[in-house]
Amino acid sequence: MPTTARGWKVATLGPAGTSSELAAKHLIARLPGDSVEQTPALFHSYESASRAVLQGSADLLVVANAYANVSEFYMNTELSLVGAYHYRTPLYGIAVVPGSTPSGPVRIASHPAPVPLIEQLLPKGMSVKETVLTDSTSAAALAARAGRVEAALTTAPSAERYGLTFISETRPIDMLWSVFRLTRAVEPVAA
């Protein structure tokens, strides 16, 4: 893949602390050339990140294949899949504000993709009253930090960044990540 004059710019889901940010940094470290922007551009949704690629302010879009709407990017004729890679996420767990000890039915914030982990990781004595969906695991951590929910399913980097403590076991997710680029930037394949 040839680089642009300004170098590669990778767009993905933010804010800081998401699995997507770490997966994008993993990709950036492996891109050829020395004109790669080392920090990914972070957006509140994968759709917003894709708009940056479509509008030319970013070159590559990194999306987790567990994302429920990943098919939007595969079906978009303006985007082409140019790669995919395995990258294990940071540890996920249920986190709370330090000193709080929720029990019984609680409201838990989570990005939609890892929601199945909630039941796997839920500590004894806790149950789910409501799952509050957020745009990212970092946004879930922020919701717990702000007191909008009692707990968050989030990543270790987000828990640390926003001052939360894990009250559950933790585990990573073995994830496949898709990389998209503008279709017109991809050289045609000879038949």
C-alpha positions in Angstrom: 0.0 0.0 0.0 1.6 3.3 -1.0 1.6 6.0 1.6 0.1 9.4 1.0 2.3 12.6 1.2 1.1 13.2 4.7 1.6 9.6 5.7 -0.9 7.0 7.0 -3.6 8.1 9.3 -5.7 5.4 11.0 -9.2 6.0 12.2 -11.2 3.9 14.7 -13.5 4.0 17.7 -12.6 6.1 20.7 -12.3 7.7 23.2 -8.8 6.8 24.6 -8.7 3.4 26.3 -10.9 1.4 23.9 -9.8 -2.0 22.5 -10.1 -0.4 19.1 -7.5 2.2 20.0 -5.0 -0.4 21.1 -5.8 -2.6 18.0 -5.2 0.5 15.8 -1.9 1.2 17.5 -0.9 -2.5 16.9 -1.6 -2.0 13.2 0.3 1.4 13.1 3.4 -0.3 14.5 3.4 -2.7 11.6 2.6 -0.4 8.7 5.4 0.1 6.2 7.4 3.3 5.9 8.3 6.0 8.3 5.5 8.5 7.5 2.9 6.9 9.7 1.0 9.0 12.2 1.7 7.1 15.4 -1.6 8.1 17.2 -4.9 6.8 15.7 -7.7 9.3 15.1 -10.4 8.4 17.6 -14.1 8.9 17.0 -17.3 8.4 19.0 -18.5 5.6 16.6 -17.1 3.4 13.8 -19.5 5.2 11.4 -17.9 8.6 12.3 -14.4 7.0 11.8 -15.5 5.7 8.4 -16.7 9.2 7.4 -13.2 10.5 8.1 -11.8 7.9 5.6 -14.6 8.7 3.1 -13.9 12.4 3.3 -10.1 11.9 3.0 -9.0 13.0 6.5 -7.9 9.5 7.3 -6.5 6.7 5.2 -7.5 3.4 7.0 -10.5 2.4 9.1 -10.0 -0.3 11.8 -13.2 -2.1 12.9 -13.7 -5.0 15.3 -15.4 -7.9 13.6 -17.6 -8.3 16.7 -19.2 -5.0 16.0 -22.9 -5.7 15.2 -22.9 -3.3 12.2 -19.6 -4.3 10.7 -21.4 -5.4 7.5 -22.1 -1.7 6.7 -18.4 -1.3 5.9 -18.1 -4.6 4.0 -21.2 -3.6 1.8 -20.1 0.1 1.3 -18.9 0.3 -2.3 -16.7 3.3 -1.4 -14.7 1.2 1.0 -12.5 -1.9 0.3 -11.3 -4.5 2.7 -7.5 -4.3 2.5 -6.6 -6.5 5.4 -7.6 -8.3 8.6 -5.6 -9.4 11.6 -5.9 -11.1 15.0 -5.3 -9.0 18.0 -6.2 -10.0 21.5 -8.0 -7.2 23.4 -6.9 -5.9 26.8 -8.6 -7.5 29.8 -12.3 -6.9 30.2 -14.1 -6.9 33.5 -16.9 -5.4 35.5 -15.6 -2.2 37.2 -17.0 0.2 39.8 -16.0 3.4 41.5 -13.5 2.5 44.3 -15.3 2.0 47.6 -18.7 1.1 46.1 -19.9 -2.4 46.7 -23.0 -2.9 44.5 -25.1 -5.9 45.1 -28.5 -7.2 43.9 -29.8 -5.9 40.6 -27.6 -3.2 39.2 -27.4 -1.0 36.0 -24.3 -1.9 34.0 -23.0 0.2 31.1 -21.4 -1.6 28.2 -20.7 -1.3 24.5 -23.1 -3.7 22.7 -20.4 -6.0 21.3 -19.1 -7.5 24.6 -22.5 -7.6 26.4 -22.4 -11.5 26.5 -19.4 -11.2 28.8 -21.5 -9.6 31.5 -23.2 -12.8 32.6 -19.8 -14.6 32.4 -18.1 -12.1 34.6 -20.9 -11.0 37.0 -19.7 -11.4 40.6 -21.8 -13.5 43.0 -24.5 -11.5 44.7 -25.0 -9.2 41.7 -27.6 -9.4 38.9 -28.4 -7.2 36.0 -31.3 -4.8 36.4 -30.5 -3.1 33.1 -27.7 -3.0 30.5 -27.1 0.6 29.5 -25.6 0.6 26.0 -22.8 3.0 25.2 -20.7 3.9 22.2 -17.6 2.3 23.6 -16.1 0.5 26.6 -14.5 3.9 27.5 -17.9 5.6 27.4 -19.2 2.7 29.7 -16.4 3.5 32.2 -17.2 7.2 32.1 -20.9 6.4 32.8 -19.9 4.5 35.9 -17.4 7.3 36.9 -20.2 9.9 36.6 -22.6 7.8 38.6 -25.1 7.2 35.8 -24.8 3.4 36.4 -23.5 1.3 39.3 -21.0 -0.6 37.2 -19.4 -0.9 33.7 -18.1 -3.7 31.6 -14.9 -2.1 30.4 -11.3 -2.7 29.6 -8.3 -2.5 31.9 -7.0 0.7 30.2 -10.4 2.4 30.5 -10.8 1.3 34.1 -7.4 2.7 34.9 -7.8 5.9 32.9 -11.2 6.7 34.6 -10.2 5.6 38.1 -12.4 2.4 38.4 -11.7 -0.8 40.1 -12.5 -4.3 38.8 -14.9 -6.3 41.1 -15.0 -9.4 38.8 -12.6 -11.8 37.1 -11.1 -10.4 33.9 -10.5 -11.9 30.5 -9.4 -10.8 27.0 -11.3 -11.4 23.8 -9.6 -13.0 20.8 -10.7 -10.6 18.1 -10.4 -10.3 14.4 -10.0 -6.7 13.2 -10.9 -5.5 9.6 -9.0 -2.8 7.8 -10.8 -0.7 5.2 -9.6 1.9 2.7 -11.2 4.1 0.1 -12.0 1.9 -2.9 -10.6 4.4 -5.4 -7.3 4.3 -3.4 -7.0 0.5 -3.9 -5.3 -0.6 -7.1 -7.5 -2.8 -9.3 -6.7 -6.5 -9.3 -6.1 -8.0 -12.8 -8.4 -10.8 -13.7 
